Every structure is written in structure tokens, then in C-alpha cells.
């Protein structure tokens, strides 16, 4: 069986391929990456008799070497893996110029065109930022709790918006556009709700990712933006990203199963150039 793994900072995604069926699993990433960890991720696979390969990407995958028992290991560059998996999931023709936003613990931007994938920008702001700030400001790192709080809050409780700071419009920007993320905290003495703080955190991350992505898209004259990764599972982040991107005329596309784009891409690339059985 051909299988793959993407060793992310927070989560490890694995894929098994049976015929045309893709079977996805996930687990929290471990600090240590070795063959024993791989066996834990694939308890149903006997690597001494497996007829397929293991494709790996992300993290310190190079430390696994080129074989586990009798199963060859194929190492795939993470940018290539994200690009290939994202384009496959999106269904967009490879000839098009596309910006792929990999929104995980951090955020990476990749330009895709004619099957060539180029890392072109990124930011350390991402899903990991949401969890880190939520631990500091809300006392929780539970994604479900954070998302629930944010869904009940309003970021304008903590953010300064344009109508708070100016008397007239700035170009075509709506009066509700964020002027300063968390700007009200230092300006207004008030008791801020956990819901408002959560909404502000997620809005900050979504807007940052969107503005980097749209700037890069304009630079590369790309017409489409595809967003993958686990961070968009925060509904508020997805909404903030969409709203910020709309200011420059973009409508981001969030393909189904985008959370395992990198693991899928590693598998697809390895299938194109399968290793010889060792």
C-alpha cells in the first residue's frame, strides 16, 4: 500500500491509498521523529512486507532515511507537496496562475503556474498564533472553545475601525474596516469580554494572512487564491480572510479536505516517480 505523512508543527496528517480511495488520519505531532513514531502512525502496516512506499514531507522528515524495514521512503519537498495537493483538491487547471495560502501553525504563500511551485511569501502569524494568544489572553488553547467564543464576539469591541479614528472615507474602504487591531485596548478603559478578545485574535490572524496573500497575488498577476491547511477550520478566521481579500477584489477558494493537502501532494508526487523496491 502507498502511504504518506506530513509532519506539521502541531498536527501530523497521514494518508493511505486503497485503489482510488483516500483514507486520512491525523494525530498530534511528536517532538521525536523516528521509525518507531512512524510505526505508531501506521499500526496496520507491516513495513517488512508492504508492497508500496512511504512518502514523507514536513518537519524533520529527512532524518527518517531512505527505508523503513523493507519499505522505501520517498522524501518530498514541502512546497512541492503543498502545491501539488492544493491544485489537485481545488480542481483548478495547472496552467493557471494561482496563489496558494497554506494556513497552518504559520502561513506560507506559494505561487503555482504550469505545475511549478514557488515559495513567494509568508508570515509567522497563523493558527499557532491563535492558540498562543488565546493561552495568554483567554487562558485556553482549546480550538473548539476559542472558535465558540469568537462566534459570539465582535472584534470591534477590541479593534479600532475607520469610523472610530477618521471623519471621512479612505478610498473605497468601508467605515467598518479595521484601522488598528486591538487598538481600543490602550485607548478605552473598559471591561473586555472573552468573546470580543477571541474575535479580535482570529480577525488579526485572518486579515494578516489575507493581506499578504493578496499582495503576492497582485505581484504575480494571479487571478485566484486557494487556501488550505487547518487554520481555516476557525469559521471566524475564514470570514476575516474572505472580507480582507474582497477589499482587493479577490474571492479565496477553500477546497474540501484542504487540511491534508500537503500529505496528499507528497503521495501524488511520489506516485509520479515511484522508488525502486529496495
C-alpha positions in Angstrom: 0.0 0.0 0.0 1.2 3.5 -0.8 1.0 5.8 2.2 2.2 9.3 3.1 2.8 11.5 6.1 3.1 15.3 6.6 4.8 16.1 9.9 3.4 19.5 10.8 4.4 21.7 13.8 1.2 20.9 15.6 -0.5 18.0 13.7 0.7 15.1 11.7 -1.5 14.1 8.8 -1.3 10.6 7.3 -2.9 9.1 4.1 -3.4 5.6 2.9 -4.5 4.9 -0.6 -6.6 1.9 -1.4 -7.4 1.9 -5.1 -8.9 5.3 -5.7 -10.0 5.7 -2.1 -8.1 8.2 0.1 -8.1 7.4 3.8 -7.0 10.3 6.0 -6.0 10.3 9.7 -4.4 12.9 12.0 -2.5 12.8 15.2 -0.8 15.4 17.4 2.8 15.8 16.3 5.5 14.3 18.5 8.8 16.0 19.4 10.7 12.9 18.4 10.5 11.7 14.8 12.0 8.2 14.1 10.9 4.8 12.7 9.1 3.9 15.9 7.0 7.1 15.6 6.1 6.1 12.0 5.0 2.7 13.1 2.8 4.3 15.7 1.2 6.4 13.0 0.6 3.3 10.7 -0.1 0.4 13.2 -1.8 -1.6 10.4 1.2 -1.5 8.1 3.9 -4.2 8.2 6.8 -2.3 6.7 8.8 -5.5 6.2 6.2 -6.9 3.7 4.4 -3.7 2.5 4.4 -3.6 -1.3 4.2 0.2 -1.6 6.2 3.2 -0.5 6.0 5.8 2.3 6.1 9.4 1.1 7.1 11.9 3.7 7.2 15.7 3.9 7.2 18.5 6.6 9.2 18.8 9.8 12.4 16.8 10.1 11.4 14.1 7.6 14.9 13.8 6.2 16.0 12.2 9.5 14.0 9.1 8.6 16.4 8.0 6.0 15.5 6.2 2.8 14.0 2.9 4.1 12.0 1.6 7.0 12.3 -2.1 7.3 11.8 -3.1 3.6 9.6 -0.2 2.6 11.3 2.6 0.7 10.8 6.2 1.9 10.3 9.0 -0.6 11.2 12.5 0.6 9.1 15.3 -0.9 9.9 19.0 -0.7 7.2 20.6 1.4 6.5 23.5 -1.0 6.1 20.9 -3.9 3.8 18.8 -1.7 1.6 21.7 -0.7 1.4 22.9 -4.3 0.6 19.6 -5.8 -2.0 18.6 -3.2 -3.7 22.0 -3.3 -4.1 22.1 -7.0 -5.4 18.5 -7.0 -8.0 19.4 -4.3 -9.0 22.6 -6.0 -9.6 21.2 -9.4 -8.1 24.3 -11.0 -6.1 23.7 -14.2 -2.4 23.7 -13.6 -1.8 26.2 -16.4 -3.5 28.9 -14.4 -1.5 31.4 -12.2 -2.7 30.7 -8.6 -1.5 31.8 -5.2 -1.8 29.0 -2.6 -2.1 30.0 1.0 -1.1 27.2 3.4 -2.7 28.4 6.7 -1.3 26.1 9.4 0.6 27.0 12.5 2.2 29.7 10.4 1.2 30.9 7.0 3.1 30.3 3.7 2.3 31.6 0.2 3.1 29.6 -2.9 2.8 30.6 -6.5 1.6 27.9 -8.8 1.8 28.1 -12.5 2.2 25.3 -15.2 2.9 22.8 -12.5 5.8 24.8 -11.0 5.5 25.8 -7.3 7.5 28.7 -5.9 7.5 29.8 -2.3 6.9 33.6 -2.6 6.0 34.9 0.8 4.6 34.1 4.2 4.3 35.1 7.9 4.7 33.6 11.3 1.1 34.6 12.0 -1.3 31.7 11.7 -3.2 29.0 13.7 -0.3 28.8 16.2 -0.7 32.5 16.9 -4.4 32.0 17.7 -3.5 29.3 20.2 -0.6 31.2 21.7 -2.5 34.5 22.1 -5.6 32.6 23.4 -3.5 31.0 26.1 -2.2 34.4 27.2 -5.4 36.3 26.9 -8.1 33.8 27.4 -6.5 31.0 29.4 -7.3 28.3 26.9 -5.7 26.5 23.9 -8.8 24.5 23.1 -9.6 25.3 19.4 -13.3 24.4 19.9 -13.7 26.8 22.9 -11.8 29.5 21.1 -14.0 29.2 18.0 -17.1 29.2 20.1 -16.1 32.3 22.0 -15.2 34.1 18.8 -18.5 33.2 17.1 -20.3 35.0 20.0 -18.0 38.1 20.0 -17.4 41.2 17.9 -13.8 42.2 17.0 -14.9 45.9 17.0 -15.0 45.6 20.8 -11.2 45.5 20.9 -10.3 46.8 17.4 -10.3 50.4 16.3 -12.2 50.7 13.0 -12.0 53.5 10.5 -15.1 55.3 11.7 -13.5 55.4 15.2 -10.5 57.4 14.0 -11.4 59.4 10.9 -14.4 61.5 9.8 -14.4 60.6 6.1 -13.7 57.7 3.8 -10.4 56.4 2.7 -10.8 55.4 -0.9 -13.3 52.5 -1.3 -12.7 51.1 2.2 -15.9 50.6 4.3 -16.2 52.5 7.5 -16.0 49.2 9.4 -12.6 48.3 8.1 -10.0 47.6 10.8 -7.8 50.6 11.5 -5.8 49.1 14.4 -6.0 45.6 15.6 -6.6 45.6 19.4 -6.3 49.4 19.2 -9.1 50.1 21.6 -7.4 48.3 24.5 -5.0 51.2 25.0 -7.5 53.9 24.2 -10.6 53.0 26.0 -11.0 52.0 29.7 -13.5 49.1 29.6 -14.0 45.5 30.7 -13.4 43.4 27.6 -15.3 40.2 27.2 -13.6 36.9 26.4 -15.8 36.7 23.3 -14.6 40.0 22.0 -11.0 39.2 22.6 -11.3 35.8 20.9 -13.0 37.5 17.9 -10.1 40.1 17.8 -7.4 37.4 17.8 -9.0 35.5 15.0 -9.6 38.7 13.0 -6.0 39.7 13.4 -4.7 36.4 12.0 -7.2 36.2 9.1 -6.5 39.8 8.0 -2.8 39.3 8.1 -2.9 36.2 6.0 -5.3 37.8 3.5 -3.2 41.0 3.0 0.0 39.1 2.4 -1.8 36.7 0.0 -3.5 39.5 -2.0 -0.3 41.5 -2.2 1.5 38.5 -3.6 -1.3 37.7 -6.0 -1.2 41.2 -7.4 2.5 41.0 -7.8 2.4 37.7 -9.7 -0.8 38.7 -11.6 -2.6 35.7 -10.2 -6.3 35.6 -10.7 -7.2 33.0 -8.0 -6.3 32.4 -4.3 -6.6 28.9 -2.9 -6.5 28.5 0.9 -5.6 25.1 2.5 -4.4 24.0 5.9 -6.2 23.5 9.2 -6.4 27.2 10.4 -9.5 27.9 8.1 -11.5 25.5 10.3 -11.9 28.6 12.6 -15.0 29.9 10.9 -14.2 33.5 12.1 -10.8 33.3 10.5 -12.2 32.1 7.2 -14.7 35.0 7.3 -12.0 37.6 8.2 -9.8 36.3 5.4 -12.6 36.5 2.9 -13.6 40.0 3.9 -10.0 41.3 3.8 -9.3 39.7 0.4 -12.5 41.2 -1.0 -11.1 44.7 -0.5 -8.7 44.0 -3.4 -11.2 42.1 -5.5 -10.3 38.5 -4.6 -12.6 35.7 -3.5 -10.5 33.0 -1.9 -11.4 29.3 -2.6 -11.3 26.9 0.3 -11.2 23.3 -1.2 -12.8 20.4 0.7 -10.2 18.4 2.7 -7.6 21.2 2.5 -6.3 20.2 5.9 -4.4 17.3 4.3 -3.2 19.0 1.1 0.5 18.5 1.9 0.2 14.8 2.8 -1.8 14.3 -0.4 0.7 16.2 -2.5 3.5 14.1 -1.2 1.7 10.9 -2.2 0.8 12.2 -5.7 4.4 13.3 -6.4 5.8 10.0 -5.2 3.4 8.2 -7.4 4.7 10.0 -10.5 8.3 8.8 -9.7 7.9 5.7 -7.6 11.0 4.3 -6.0 12.5 1.0 -6.9 11.8 -1.6 -4.3 14.8 -2.0 -2.1 
